Amino acid sequence: MFHNLISNALKYGINKTNNLIEVNIGYEEENLFIEIKDFGDGFNLPNNAELLFRLGTRLDSNKIGQGLGLFITKHHAKTIGANIAVTSIEGKGAAFKVIWND
């Protein structure tokens, strides 16, 4: 799960002007979370929220991939009793937060 989120941050979040990825771990409203955040191109979340975790979806056709990673990651999260929250702003990056519901 985290391998996919970190590799996505490297693939989509690192470019000539942005070379930072953050990994944040903590508690939010008594729920443990781990967040992977990049500062790359981001994406239009309102236009892509329905597609993001769908099997075969790729938001960037210029990158290599099959559209399996986020689909599998979401199912792994469910298996361990977690949810994934996503934030993204075009041109400013994206963050994927795995939250364990207590």
Biopython code that builds the backbone (N, CA, C, O; Angstrom):
import numpy as np
from Bio.PDB.StructureBuilder import StructureBuilder

atoms = [
    (1, "MET", "N", (0.836, -1.181, 0.000)),
    (1, "MET", "CA", (0.000, 0.000, 0.000)),
    (1, "MET", "C", (0.883, 1.247, 0.000)),
    (1, "MET", "O", (0.715, 2.134, -0.836)),
    (2, "PHE", "N", (1.826, 1.307, 0.945)),
    (2, "PHE", "CA", (2.659, 2.502, 1.035)),
    (2, "PHE", "C", (3.686, 2.543, -0.090)),
    (2, "PHE", "O", (4.083, 3.621, -0.532)),
    (3, "HIS", "N", (4.113, 1.378, -0.550)),
    (3, "HIS", "CA", (5.017, 1.341, -1.698)),
    (3, "HIS", "C", (4.361, 2.034, -2.886)),
    (3, "HIS", "O", (4.998, 2.844, -3.558)),
    (4, "ASN", "N", (3.095, 1.724, -3.151)),
    (4, "ASN", "CA", (2.398, 2.331, -4.277)),
    (4, "ASN", "C", (2.234, 3.837, -4.088)),
    (4, "ASN", "O", (2.458, 4.603, -5.026)),
    (5, "LEU", "N", (1.849, 4.270, -2.895)),
    (5, "LEU", "CA", (1.648, 5.698, -2.667)),
    (5, "LEU", "C", (2.955, 6.475, -2.785)),
    (5, "LEU", "O", (2.973, 7.580, -3.329)),
    (6, "ILE", "N", (4.046, 5.908, -2.280)),
    (6, "ILE", "CA", (5.339, 6.587, -2.385)),
    (6, "ILE", "C", (5.839, 6.570, -3.827)),
    (6, "ILE", "O", (6.361, 7.576, -4.309)),
    (7, "SER", "N", (5.687, 5.445, -4.519)),
    (7, "SER", "CA", (6.146, 5.402, -5.915)),
    (7, "SER", "C", (5.318, 6.348, -6.788)),
    (7, "SER", "O", (5.853, 6.948, -7.721)),
    (8, "ASN", "N", (4.020, 6.489, -6.498)),
    (8, "ASN", "CA", (3.207, 7.472, -7.227)),
    (8, "ASN", "C", (3.688, 8.890, -6.947)),
    (8, "ASN", "O", (3.754, 9.713, -7.861)),
    (9, "ALA", "N", (4.025, 9.182, -5.697)),
    (9, "ALA", "CA", (4.529, 10.516, -5.356)),
    (9, "ALA", "C", (5.835, 10.791, -6.094)),
    (9, "ALA", "O", (6.065, 11.910, -6.553)),
    (10, "LEU", "N", (6.684, 9.784, -6.211)),
    (10, "LEU", "CA", (7.934, 9.954, -6.958)),
    (10, "LEU", "C", (7.663, 10.136, -8.451)),
    (10, "LEU", "O", (8.276, 10.983, -9.100)),
    (11, "LYS", "N", (6.740, 9.335, -8.990)),
    (11, "LYS", "CA", (6.449, 9.370, -10.424)),
    (11, "LYS", "C", (5.748, 10.668, -10.834)),
    (11, "LYS", "O", (6.086, 11.262, -11.858)),
    (12, "TYR", "N", (4.779, 11.101, -10.039)),
    (12, "TYR", "CA", (3.955, 12.240, -10.434)),
    (12, "TYR", "C", (4.291, 13.535, -9.692)),
    (12, "TYR", "O", (3.890, 14.615, -10.127)),
    (13, "GLY", "N", (5.019, 13.439, -8.583)),
    (13, "GLY", "CA", (5.238, 14.621, -7.759)),
    (13, "GLY", "C", (6.614, 15.231, -7.842)),
    (13, "GLY", "O", (6.832, 16.345, -7.366)),
    (14, "ILE", "N", (7.546, 14.514, -8.441)),
    (14, "ILE", "CA", (8.904, 15.033, -8.562)),
    (14, "ILE", "C", (9.107, 15.544, -9.983)),
    (14, "ILE", "O", (8.862, 14.834, -10.958)),
    (15, "ASN", "N", (9.555, 16.784, -10.078)),
    (15, "ASN", "CA", (9.884, 17.357, -11.378)),
    (15, "ASN", "C", (11.052, 18.324, -11.199)),
    (15, "ASN", "O", (11.666, 18.346, -10.132)),
    (16, "LYS", "N", (11.364, 19.108, -12.194)),
    (16, "LYS", "CA", (12.535, 19.984, -12.147)),
    (16, "LYS", "C", (12.452, 21.028, -11.039)),
    (16, "LYS", "O", (13.482, 21.443, -10.509)),
    (17, "THR", "N", (11.263, 21.452, -10.688)),
    (17, "THR", "CA", (11.122, 22.504, -9.667)),
    (17, "THR", "C", (10.673, 21.984, -8.306)),
    (17, "THR", "O", (10.794, 22.692, -7.306)),
    (18, "ASN", "N", (10.159, 20.764, -8.254)),
    (18, "ASN", "CA", (9.683, 20.196, -6.995)),
    (18, "ASN", "C", (10.342, 18.844, -6.773)),
    (18, "ASN", "O", (10.117, 17.904, -7.536)),
    (19, "ASN", "N", (11.151, 18.749, -5.732)),
    (19, "ASN", "CA", (11.827, 17.476, -5.469)),
    (19, "ASN", "C", (11.665, 17.038, -4.016)),
    (19, "ASN", "O", (12.564, 16.437, -3.428)),
    (20, "LEU", "N", (10.512, 17.348, -3.457)),
    (20, "LEU", "CA", (10.250, 17.034, -2.062)),
    (20, "LEU", "C", (9.005, 16.176, -1.934)),
    (20, "LEU", "O", (7.988, 16.435, -2.578)),
    (21, "ILE", "N", (9.095, 15.154, -1.099)),
    (21, "ILE", "CA", (7.945, 14.342, -0.711)),
    (21, "ILE", "C", (7.919, 14.327, 0.805)),
    (21, "ILE", "O", (8.958, 14.163, 1.444)),
    (22, "GLU", "N", (6.741, 14.498, 1.385)),
    (22, "GLU", "CA", (6.584, 14.441, 2.841)),
    (22, "GLU", "C", (5.863, 13.158, 3.225)),
    (22, "GLU", "O", (4.940, 12.717, 2.541)),
    (23, "VAL", "N", (6.300, 12.571, 4.326)),
    (23, "VAL", "CA", (5.590, 11.455, 4.938)),
    (23, "VAL", "C", (5.251, 11.905, 6.351)),
    (23, "VAL", "O", (6.144, 12.149, 7.162)),
    (24, "ASN", "N", (3.977, 12.014, 6.641)),
    (24, "ASN", "CA", (3.507, 12.459, 7.952)),
    (24, "ASN", "C", (2.761, 11.329, 8.630)),
    (24, "ASN", "O", (1.947, 10.643, 8.012)),
    (25, "ILE", "N", (3.047, 11.143, 9.911)),
    (25, "ILE", "CA", (2.393, 10.106, 10.707)),
    (25, "ILE", "C", (1.901, 10.745, 11.988)),
    (25, "ILE", "O", (2.627, 11.512, 12.619)),
    (26, "GLY", "N", (0.682, 10.439, 12.376)),
    (26, "GLY", "CA", (0.169, 11.017, 13.609)),
    (26, "GLY", "C", (-1.255, 10.577, 13.887)),
    (26, "GLY", "O", (-1.747, 9.585, 13.350)),
    (27, "TYR", "N", (-1.891, 11.349, 14.739)),
    (27, "TYR", "CA", (-3.282, 11.100, 15.094)),
    (27, "TYR", "C", (-4.112, 12.320, 14.741)),
    (27, "TYR", "O", (-3.689, 13.460, 14.929)),
    (28, "GLU", "N", (-5.286, 12.059, 14.232)),
    (28, "GLU", "CA", (-6.244, 13.106, 13.900)),
    (28, "GLU", "C", (-7.591, 12.637, 14.421)),
    (28, "GLU", "O", (-8.114, 11.614, 13.979)),
    (29, "GLU", "N", (-8.146, 13.381, 15.354)),
    (29, "GLU", "CA", (-9.407, 12.977, 15.984)),
    (29, "GLU", "C", (-9.323, 11.536, 16.494)),
    (29, "GLU", "O", (-10.244, 10.745, 16.292)),
    (30, "GLU", "N", (-8.231, 11.208, 17.144)),
    (30, "GLU", "CA", (-7.975, 9.906, 17.759)),
    (30, "GLU", "C", (-7.825, 8.764, 16.764)),
    (30, "GLU", "O", (-7.844, 7.599, 17.161)),
    (31, "ASN", "N", (-7.677, 9.073, 15.481)),
    (31, "ASN", "CA", (-7.450, 8.050, 14.461)),
    (31, "ASN", "C", (-6.026, 8.169, 13.937)),
    (31, "ASN", "O", (-5.581, 9.256, 13.567)),
    (32, "LEU", "N", (-5.321, 7.056, 13.906)),
    (32, "LEU", "CA", (-3.973, 7.024, 13.365)),
    (32, "LEU", "C", (-4.017, 7.282, 11.864)),
    (32, "LEU", "O", (-4.905, 6.784, 11.172)),
    (33, "PHE", "N", (-3.050, 8.070, 11.356)),
    (33, "PHE", "CA", (-2.952, 8.278, 9.919)),
    (33, "PHE", "C", (-1.498, 8.274, 9.476)),
    (33, "PHE", "O", (-0.587, 8.584, 10.243)),
    (34, "ILE", "N", (-1.313, 7.916, 8.225)),
    (34, "ILE", "CA", (-0.037, 8.056, 7.532)),
    (34, "ILE", "C", (-0.352, 8.754, 6.215)),
    (34, "ILE", "O", (-1.191, 8.297, 5.438)),
    (35, "GLU", "N", (0.331, 9.865, 5.978)),
    (35, "GLU", "CA", (0.071, 10.685, 4.794)),
    (35, "GLU", "C", (1.328, 10.758, 3.928)),
    (35, "GLU", "O", (2.431, 10.984, 4.424)),
    (36, "ILE", "N", (1.135, 10.560, 2.623)),
    (36, "ILE", "CA", (2.191, 10.722, 1.631)),
    (36, "ILE", "C", (1.802, 11.944, 0.806)),
    (36, "ILE", "O", (0.746, 11.968, 0.174)),
    (37, "LYS", "N", (2.666, 12.958, 0.818)),
    (37, "LYS", "CA", (2.331, 14.230, 0.176)),
    (37, "LYS", "C", (3.453, 14.637, -0.771)),
    (37, "LYS", "O", (4.632, 14.562, -0.424)),
    (38, "ASP", "N", (3.069, 15.074, -1.981)),
    (38, "ASP", "CA", (4.054, 15.594, -2.926)),
    (38, "ASP", "C", (3.676, 17.021, -3.316)),
    (38, "ASP", "O", (2.586, 17.499, -3.001)),
    (39, "PHE", "N", (4.580, 17.677, -3.992)),
    (39, "PHE", "CA", (4.393, 19.077, -4.366)),
    (39, "PHE", "C", (4.562, 19.266, -5.868)),
    (39, "PHE", "O", (5.063, 20.290, -6.333)),
    (40, "GLY", "N", (4.133, 18.253, -6.614)),
    (40, "GLY", "CA", (4.262, 18.266, -8.069)),
    (40, "GLY", "C", (3.080, 18.901, -8.762)),
    (40, "GLY", "O", (2.544, 19.911, -8.306)),
    (41, "ASP", "N", (2.676, 18.300, -9.869)),
    (41, "ASP", "CA", (1.633, 18.876, -10.716)),
    (41, "ASP", "C", (0.232, 18.758, -10.133)),
    (41, "ASP", "O", (-0.640, 19.564, -10.458)),
    (42, "GLY", "N", (0.007, 17.777, -9.286)),
    (42, "GLY", "CA", (-1.332, 17.575, -8.746)),
    (42, "GLY", "C", (-2.316, 17.239, -9.858)),
    (42, "GLY", "O", (-1.919, 16.962, -10.990)),
    (43, "PHE", "N", (-3.600, 17.265, -9.527)),
    (43, "PHE", "CA", (-4.637, 16.986, -10.510)),
    (43, "PHE", "C", (-5.932, 17.619, -10.035)),
    (43, "PHE", "O", (-6.064, 17.990, -8.869)),
    (44, "ASN", "N", (-6.872, 17.737, -10.936)),
    (44, "ASN", "CA", (-8.161, 18.333, -10.622)),
    (44, "ASN", "C", (-9.009, 17.279, -9.902)),
    (44, "ASN", "O", (-9.618, 16.421, -10.541)),
    (45, "LEU", "N", (-9.043, 17.351, -8.584)),
    (45, "LEU", "CA", (-9.744, 16.343, -7.790)),
    (45, "LEU", "C", (-11.249, 16.334, -8.041)),
    (45, "LEU", "O", (-11.811, 15.253, -8.212)),
    (46, "PRO", "N", (-11.927, 17.471, -8.073)),
    (46, "PRO", "CA", (-13.373, 17.405, -8.326)),
    (46, "PRO", "C", (-13.735, 16.710, -9.636)),
    (46, "PRO", "O", (-14.751, 16.020, -9.709)),
    (47, "ASN", "N", (-12.919, 16.886, -10.663)),
    (47, "ASN", "CA", (-13.209, 16.260, -11.960)),
    (47, "ASN", "C", (-12.810, 14.794, -12.013)),
    (47, "ASN", "O", (-13.272, 14.063, -12.889)),
    (48, "ASN", "N", (-11.953, 14.346, -11.082)),
    (48, "ASN", "CA", (-11.425, 12.990, -11.146)),
    (48, "ASN", "C", (-11.737, 12.123, -9.930)),
    (48, "ASN", "O", (-11.325, 10.963, -9.891)),
    (49, "ALA", "N", (-12.443, 12.645, -8.948)),
    (49, "ALA", "CA", (-12.689, 11.911, -7.705)),
    (49, "ALA", "C", (-13.378, 10.573, -7.953)),
    (49, "ALA", "O", (-13.030, 9.578, -7.316)),
    (50, "GLU", "N", (-14.331, 10.530, -8.848)),
    (50, "GLU", "CA", (-15.070, 9.294, -9.135)),
    (50, "GLU", "C", (-14.187, 8.237, -9.801)),
    (50, "GLU", "O", (-14.419, 7.039, -9.639)),
    (51, "LEU", "N", (-13.184, 8.679, -10.546)),
    (51, "LEU", "CA", (-12.342, 7.768, -11.320)),
    (51, "LEU", "C", (-11.089, 7.316, -10.584)),
    (51, "LEU", "O", (-10.504, 6.290, -10.932)),
    (52, "LEU", "N", (-10.678, 8.054, -9.593)),
    (52, "LEU", "CA", (-9.356, 7.904, -8.992)),
    (52, "LEU", "C", (-9.007, 6.481, -8.574)),
    (52, "LEU", "O", (-7.904, 6.014, -8.854)),
    (53, "PHE", "N", (-9.915, 5.790, -7.915)),
    (53, "PHE", "CA", (-9.636, 4.442, -7.413)),
    (53, "PHE", "C", (-10.270, 3.346, -8.280)),
    (53, "PHE", "O", (-10.318, 2.181, -7.885)),
    (54, "ARG", "N", (-10.746, 3.728, -9.445)),
    (54, "ARG", "CA", (-11.392, 2.774, -10.342)),
    (54, "ARG", "C", (-10.338, 1.967, -11.106)),
    (54, "ARG", "O", (-9.321, 2.513, -11.532)),
    (55, "LEU", "N", (-10.581, 0.697, -11.271)),
    (55, "LEU", "CA", (-9.676, -0.210, -11.977)),
    (55, "LEU", "C", (-9.410, 0.299, -13.391)),
    (55, "LEU", "O", (-10.341, 0.590, -14.141)),
    (56, "GLY", "N", (-8.130, 0.402, -13.745)),
    (56, "GLY", "CA", (-7.736, 0.800, -15.092)),
    (56, "GLY", "C", (-7.644, 2.290, -15.327)),
    (56, "GLY", "O", (-7.316, 2.712, -16.436)),
    (57, "THR", "N", (-7.923, 3.103, -14.318)),
    (57, "THR", "CA", (-7.879, 4.558, -14.494)),
    (57, "THR", "C", (-6.455, 5.071, -14.401)),
    (57, "THR", "O", (-5.714, 4.731, -13.479)),
    (58, "ARG", "N", (-6.087, 5.893, -15.371)),
    (58, "ARG", "CA", (-4.806, 6.593, -15.354)),
    (58, "ARG", "C", (-5.094, 8.053, -15.643)),
    (58, "ARG", "O", (-5.663, 8.378, -16.685)),
    (59, "LEU", "N", (-4.709, 8.936, -14.736)),
    (59, "LEU", "CA", (-4.970, 10.360, -14.926)),
    (59, "LEU", "C", (-3.934, 11.014, -15.830)),
    (59, "LEU", "O", (-4.203, 12.059, -16.423)),
    (60, "ASP", "N", (-2.755, 10.414, -15.942)),
    (60, "ASP", "CA", (-1.698, 10.975, -16.777)),
    (60, "ASP", "C", (-1.265, 9.915, -17.791)),
    (60, "ASP", "O", (-0.531, 8.987, -17.451)),
    (61, "SER", "N", (-1.714, 10.056, -19.013)),
    (61, "SER", "CA", (-1.407, 9.063, -20.041)),
    (61, "SER", "C", (0.045, 9.149, -20.512)),
    (61, "SER", "O", (0.493, 8.298, -21.280)),
    (62, "ASN", "N", (0.780, 10.157, -20.065)),
    (62, "ASN", "CA", (2.191, 10.284, -20.436)),
    (62, "ASN", "C", (3.112, 9.460, -19.547)),
    (62, "ASN", "O", (4.304, 9.348, -19.831)),
    (63, "LYS", "N", (2.578, 8.884, -18.478)),
    (63, "LYS", "CA", (3.369, 8.074, -17.557)),
    (63, "LYS", "C", (3.056, 6.599, -17.773)),
    (63, "LYS", "O", (1.953, 6.233, -18.178)),
    (64, "ILE", "N", (4.044, 5.770, -17.495)),
    (64, "ILE", "CA", (3.869, 4.325, -17.633)),
    (64, "ILE", "C", (3.030, 3.799, -16.471)),
    (64, "ILE", "O", (3.257, 4.167, -15.319)),
    (65, "GLY", "N", (2.070, 2.945, -16.776)),
    (65, "GLY", "CA", (1.255, 2.343, -15.734)),
    (65, "GLY", "C", (0.044, 1.651, -16.325)),
    (65, "GLY", "O", (-0.310, 1.864, -17.485)),
    (66, "GLN", "N", (-0.587, 0.818, -15.506)),
    (66, "GLN", "CA", (-1.754, 0.061, -15.955)),
    (66, "GLN", "C", (-3.042, 0.526, -15.289)),
    (66, "GLN", "O", (-4.123, 0.052, -15.640)),
    (67, "GLY", "N", (-2.942, 1.450, -14.331)),
    (67, "GLY", "CA", (-4.135, 1.893, -13.621)),
    (67, "GLY", "C", (-4.594, 0.904, -12.572)),
    (67, "GLY", "O", (-5.785, 0.813, -12.276)),
    (68, "LEU", "N", (-3.645, 0.157, -12.005)),
    (68, "LEU", "CA", (-3.968, -0.839, -10.981)),
    (68, "LEU", "C", (-3.629, -0.371, -9.568)),
    (68, "LEU", "O", (-4.295, -0.768, -8.612)),
    (69, "GLY", "N", (-2.617, 0.457, -9.428)),
    (69, "GLY", "CA", (-2.054, 0.787, -8.121)),
    (69, "GLY", "C", (-3.031, 1.341, -7.109)),
    (69, "GLY", "O", (-3.134, 0.810, -6.003)),
    (70, "LEU", "N", (-3.751, 2.392, -7.456)),
    (70, "LEU", "CA", (-4.675, 2.992, -6.488)),
    (70, "LEU", "C", (-5.884, 2.096, -6.232)),
    (70, "LEU", "O", (-6.436, 2.089, -5.132)),
    (71, "PHE", "N", (-6.290, 1.345, -7.246)),
    (71, "PHE", "CA", (-7.379, 0.383, -7.068)),
    (71, "PHE", "C", (-6.996, -0.643, -6.006)),
    (71, "PHE", "O", (-7.762, -0.900, -5.077)),
    (72, "ILE", "N", (-5.807, -1.227, -6.145)),
    (72, "ILE", "CA", (-5.331, -2.227, -5.186)),
    (72, "ILE", "C", (-5.085, -1.595, -3.821)),
    (72, "ILE", "O", (-5.420, -2.185, -2.793)),
    (73, "THR", "N", (-4.504, -0.406, -3.806)),
    (73, "THR", "CA", (-4.218, 0.283, -2.549)),
    (73, "THR", "C", (-5.493, 0.526, -1.749)),
    (73, "THR", "O", (-5.507, 0.318, -0.536)),
    (74, "LYS", "N", (-6.556, 0.960, -2.406)),
    (74, "LYS", "CA", (-7.816, 1.199, -1.704)),
    (74, "LYS", "C", (-8.366, -0.102, -1.115)),
    (74, "LYS", "O", (-8.879, -0.107, 0.004)),
    (75, "HIS", "N", (-8.263, -1.182, -1.849)),
    (75, "HIS", "CA", (-8.755, -2.465, -1.335)),
    (75, "HIS", "C", (-7.896, -2.979, -0.184)),
    (75, "HIS", "O", (-8.419, -3.580, 0.753)),
    (76, "HIS", "N", (-6.599, -2.752, -0.242)),
    (76, "HIS", "CA", (-5.736, -3.108, 0.895)),
    (76, "HIS", "C", (-6.117, -2.303, 2.127)),
    (76, "HIS", "O", (-6.173, -2.840, 3.233)),
    (77, "ALA", "N", (-6.378, -1.020, 1.937)),
    (77, "ALA", "CA", (-6.773, -0.164, 3.066)),
    (77, "ALA", "C", (-8.053, -0.690, 3.709)),
    (77, "ALA", "O", (-8.134, -0.787, 4.933)),
    (78, "LYS", "N", (-9.037, -1.024, 2.908)),
    (78, "LYS", "CA", (-10.285, -1.567, 3.447)),
    (78, "LYS", "C", (-10.040, -2.841, 4.236)),
    (78, "LYS", "O", (-10.652, -3.059, 5.282)),
    (79, "THR", "N", (-9.143, -3.683, 3.733)),
    (79, "THR", "CA", (-8.835, -4.962, 4.386)),
    (79, "THR", "C", (-8.297, -4.769, 5.794)),
    (79, "THR", "O", (-8.572, -5.580, 6.678)),
    (80, "ILE", "N", (-7.536, -3.710, 6.013)),
    (80, "ILE", "CA", (-6.957, -3.461, 7.341)),
    (80, "ILE", "C", (-7.772, -2.459, 8.152)),
    (80, "ILE", "O", (-7.306, -1.975, 9.184)),
    (81, "GLY", "N", (-8.975, -2.145, 7.701)),
    (81, "GLY", "CA", (-9.858, -1.251, 8.449)),
    (81, "GLY", "C", (-9.511, 0.217, 8.322)),
    (81, "GLY", "O", (-9.718, 0.989, 9.257)),
    (82, "ALA", "N", (-8.985, 0.609, 7.169)),
    (82, "ALA", "CA", (-8.602, 2.009, 6.947)),
    (82, "ALA", "C", (-9.339, 2.576, 5.741)),
    (82, "ALA", "O", (-9.887, 1.841, 4.919)),
    (83, "ASN", "N", (-9.336, 3.893, 5.659)),
    (83, "ASN", "CA", (-9.852, 4.629, 4.510)),
    (83, "ASN", "C", (-8.726, 5.466, 3.940)),
    (83, "ASN", "O", (-7.711, 5.681, 4.603)),
    (84, "ILE", "N", (-8.897, 5.938, 2.716)),
    (84, "ILE", "CA", (-7.916, 6.828, 2.106)),
    (84, "ILE", "C", (-8.588, 8.148, 1.774)),
    (84, "ILE", "O", (-9.590, 8.189, 1.060)),
    (85, "ALA", "N", (-8.023, 9.225, 2.301)),
    (85, "ALA", "CA", (-8.487, 10.576, 1.991)),
    (85, "ALA", "C", (-7.494, 11.193, 1.011)),
    (85, "ALA", "O", (-6.285, 11.003, 1.144)),
    (86, "VAL", "N", (-8.001, 11.924, 0.038)),
    (86, "VAL", "CA", (-7.155, 12.519, -0.993)),
    (86, "VAL", "C", (-7.409, 14.011, -1.058)),
    (86, "VAL", "O", (-8.552, 14.464, -1.005)),
    (87, "THR", "N", (-6.325, 14.771, -1.173)),
    (87, "THR", "CA", (-6.418, 16.190, -1.479)),
    (87, "THR", "C", (-5.463, 16.467, -2.630)),
    (87, "THR", "O", (-4.399, 15.854, -2.717)),
    (88, "SER", "N", (-5.833, 17.375, -3.505)),
    (88, "SER", "CA", (-4.956, 17.751, -4.599)),
    (88, "SER", "C", (-5.385, 19.092, -5.161)),
    (88, "SER", "O", (-6.572, 19.405, -5.253)),
    (89, "ILE", "N", (-4.388, 19.871, -5.531)),
    (89, "ILE", "CA", (-4.613, 21.138, -6.217)),
    (89, "ILE", "C", (-3.694, 21.142, -7.428)),
    (89, "ILE", "O", (-2.487, 20.931, -7.306)),
    (90, "GLU", "N", (-4.276, 21.386, -8.595)),
    (90, "GLU", "CA", (-3.472, 21.405, -9.807)),
    (90, "GLU", "C", (-2.317, 22.396, -9.652)),
    (90, "GLU", "O", (-2.516, 23.538, -9.239)),
    (91, "GLY", "N", (-1.119, 21.946, -9.987)),
    (91, "GLY", "CA", (0.065, 22.784, -9.910)),
    (91, "GLY", "C", (0.692, 22.872, -8.531)),
    (91, "GLY", "O", (1.741, 23.495, -8.367)),
    (92, "LYS", "N", (0.054, 22.245, -7.521)),
    (92, "LYS", "CA", (0.578, 22.348, -6.162)),
    (92, "LYS", "C", (0.793, 21.010, -5.481)),
    (92, "LYS", "O", (1.319, 20.967, -4.369)),
    (93, "GLY", "N", (0.399, 19.914, -6.121)),
    (93, "GLY", "CA", (0.665, 18.609, -5.551)),
    (93, "GLY", "C", (-0.572, 17.857, -5.094)),
    (93, "GLY", "O", (-1.708, 18.294, -5.279)),
    (94, "ALA", "N", (-0.300, 16.703, -4.486)),
    (94, "ALA", "CA", (-1.370, 15.821, -4.023)),
    (94, "ALA", "C", (-0.949, 15.159, -2.722)),
    (94, "ALA", "O", (0.239, 14.994, -2.446)),
    (95, "ALA", "N", (-1.942, 14.784, -1.927)),
    (95, "ALA", "CA", (-1.688, 14.079, -0.673)),
    (95, "ALA", "C", (-2.681, 12.934, -0.547)),
    (95, "ALA", "O", (-3.878, 13.097, -0.788)),
    (96, "PHE", "N", (-2.162, 11.770, -0.165)),
    (96, "PHE", "CA", (-2.972, 10.586, 0.079)),
    (96, "PHE", "C", (-2.764, 10.208, 1.536)),
    (96, "PHE", "O", (-1.643, 9.925, 1.960)),
    (97, "LYS", "N", (-3.849, 10.206, 2.299)),
    (97, "LYS", "CA", (-3.789, 9.945, 3.732)),
    (97, "LYS", "C", (-4.556, 8.679, 4.060)),
    (97, "LYS", "O", (-5.766, 8.601, 3.850)),
    (98, "VAL", "N", (-3.835, 7.678, 4.580)),
    (98, "VAL", "CA", (-4.444, 6.432, 5.043)),
    (98, "VAL", "C", (-4.830, 6.638, 6.496)),
    (98, "VAL", "O", (-3.985, 6.942, 7.337)),
    (99, "ILE", "N", (-6.117, 6.469, 6.787)),
    (99, "ILE", "CA", (-6.639, 6.743, 8.135)),
    (99, "ILE", "C", (-7.293, 5.490, 8.677)),
    (99, "ILE", "O", (-8.194, 4.921, 8.062)),
    (100, "TRP", "N", (-6.813, 5.063, 9.865)),
    (100, "TRP", "CA", (-7.416, 3.922, 10.540)),
    (100, "TRP", "C", (-8.551, 4.432, 11.405)),
    (100, "TRP", "O", (-8.346, 5.275, 12.279)),
    (101, "ASN", "N", (-9.726, 3.930, 11.165)),
    (101, "ASN", "CA", (-10.900, 4.332, 11.930)),
    (101, "ASN", "C", (-10.964, 3.523, 13.215)),
    (101, "ASN", "O", (-11.021, 2.293, 13.193)),
    (102, "ASP", "N", (-10.955, 4.224, 14.318)),
    (102, "ASP", "CA", (-10.948, 3.548, 15.617)),
    (102, "ASP", "C", (-12.335, 3.167, 16.058)),
    (102, "ASP", "O", (-12.505, 2.589, 17.131)),
]
sb = StructureBuilder()
sb.init_structure("model")
sb.init_model(0)
sb.init_chain("A")
sb.init_seg("    ")
for serial, (resi, resn, name, xyz) in enumerate(atoms, 1):
    if name == "N":
        sb.init_residue(resn, " ", resi, " ")
    sb.init_atom(name, np.array(xyz, "f"), 0.0, 1.0, " ", f" {name:<3s}", serial, name[0])
structure = sb.get_structure()
